[in-house]
């Protein structure tokens, strides 16, 4: 364990990691954050929806409004015995902070708070307002977290101009990649119906699993669009196939295929729905199709926020950044429809959701400096 003095950012990240806040349990993390923020003039609202804790902390009432967005919940650790360092120990070894949430995303939360502390101390009369929107439901269903807080903010006409989400976007070094948008995500379930029967008398049955094969091939091979307009090409992936009665001598009466489409702004959910229906009809299937939309695509064009983030990264690290829209979804999908410019920037993501998750301590200190520089550029 390193014996060198801890920076304020590392000490706060360490304290947060030591709280086993597995979705949706915040485990007191947000109270710790709001206590730090209150000391520099933030007013906090603790908004609980169902079993999900949410924090809205704001300093100032004037426009423009800059929002940091993050989450205190973490994914389960799996088998604790697989970890070489205690997953909720927050230990520092070899210049790295170890533990579940170190990279995703308690390190970013700590960097946000300490960046605000320094910025407010140096710019007590800054223009506009700063807020933190923190949830304990990002890694879970995401129904009672940021989505619900956004509904409350819309009702009050509290609309951010800029939002920075602290997801771990960096790849090889701090700040080498930022997300300026995300593809949409829609989950589909198609149930194909046949006729149940004995496997020895297939002429008296209609095997839906056999019929499913051609549809699966067609779905997997379908070309939805081309990469362009800031997005990778849209892609469909089969995630589950469920069929059968459990008996080896029974042809089942139905089979269920579950899939996900990550789609660009060139597609709509209606267009995806129409296409899958058409493929089912082409294969003369008796079927039922159901959808669950997890998020719509969004893209932040170059402008105030993208420029401020890119410039801050260059100022602090001396290197340029790459603008990207790949990867999964984030809570940015709930904030972008408010009309906000949304960018994601966080530490390296190589160990997120893995055993022995960790982050370089120097990266967290650098991240806090970048966040502070963004505030200086936009509100200083």
GIWOPE-V765121 format. One record per backbone hydrogen bond with DSSP energy under -0.5 kcal/mol. CO is the residue of the C=O (numbers start at 1). NH is the residue of the N-H. If there is no record, write none. Layout:
co: [CO:CO]
nh: [NH:NH]
This chain:
co: [7:8:9:10:11:12:13:14:16:18:19:20:21:22:24:24:26:28:29:30:31:32:33:34:35:37:37:38:42:43:45:45:46:47:47:49:52:53:54:55:56:57:58:58:59:63:64:64:65:65:66:67:68:69:70:74:78:79:80:86:87:91:91:92:93:95:95:96:96:97:99:101:101:102:105:106:107:108:109:110:111:112:113:114:115:116:117:118:119:123:129:130:131:132:132:133:134:135:135:136:137:145:145:146:147:148:149:150:151:152:153:154:157:158:161:162:163:163:164:165:167:170:173:173:176:178:178:179:180:182:184:185:185:186:187:188:189:189:190:190:191:192:193:195:197:198:199:201:202:206:206:207:208:209:210:210:211:212:213:214:215:216:217:218:222:228:231:235:237:240:242:247:249:250:251:252:253:254:255:256:257:258:258:259:260:261:261:262:263:264:268:269:270:271:272:273:274:275:276:277:278:279:280:281:285:286:288:290:292:292:295:298:299:303:304:305:306:307:308:309:310:311:312:313:313:313:314:322:324:324:325:330:331:331:332:335:335:336:341:343:344:346:346:347:349:351:354:357:359:360:361:362:363:364:365:366:367:368:369:370:371:372:373:374:375:375:376:379]
nh: [11:12:13:14:15:16:17:18:19:20:21:22:74:25:26:53:29:32:33:34:35:36:37:38:39:40:42:41:44:58:47:56:48:49:54:52:49:136:47:134:45:132:43:60:130:128:66:129:161:162:131:164:133:166:135:23:80:82:83:89:100:93:98:2:96:361:362:93:98:359:102:106:107:107:109:110:111:112:113:114:115:116:117:118:119:120:121:122:123:126:66:59:68:57:134:70:55:72:73:24:142:148:149:150:151:152:153:154:155:156:158:157:159:160:341:67:165:343:69:345:169:349:171:176:322:180:324:344:300:298:263:294:295:261:292:259:191:290:192:257:288:255:286:206:251:201:202:204:205:195:208:211:212:213:213:214:215:216:217:218:219:220:221:222:224:231:228:262:260:258:256:250:199:252:197:208:194:244:192:242:190:239:240:188:237:186:263:235:184:267:272:273:274:275:276:277:278:279:280:281:282:283:285:284:287:193:191:189:187:294:185:182:301:307:308:309:310:311:312:313:314:315:316:317:318:319:318:178:180:181:183:333:334:335:336:338:340:339:163:165:179:170:175:170:352:354:357:99:97:364:365:366:367:368:369:370:371:372:373:374:375:376:377:378:379:380:380:127]
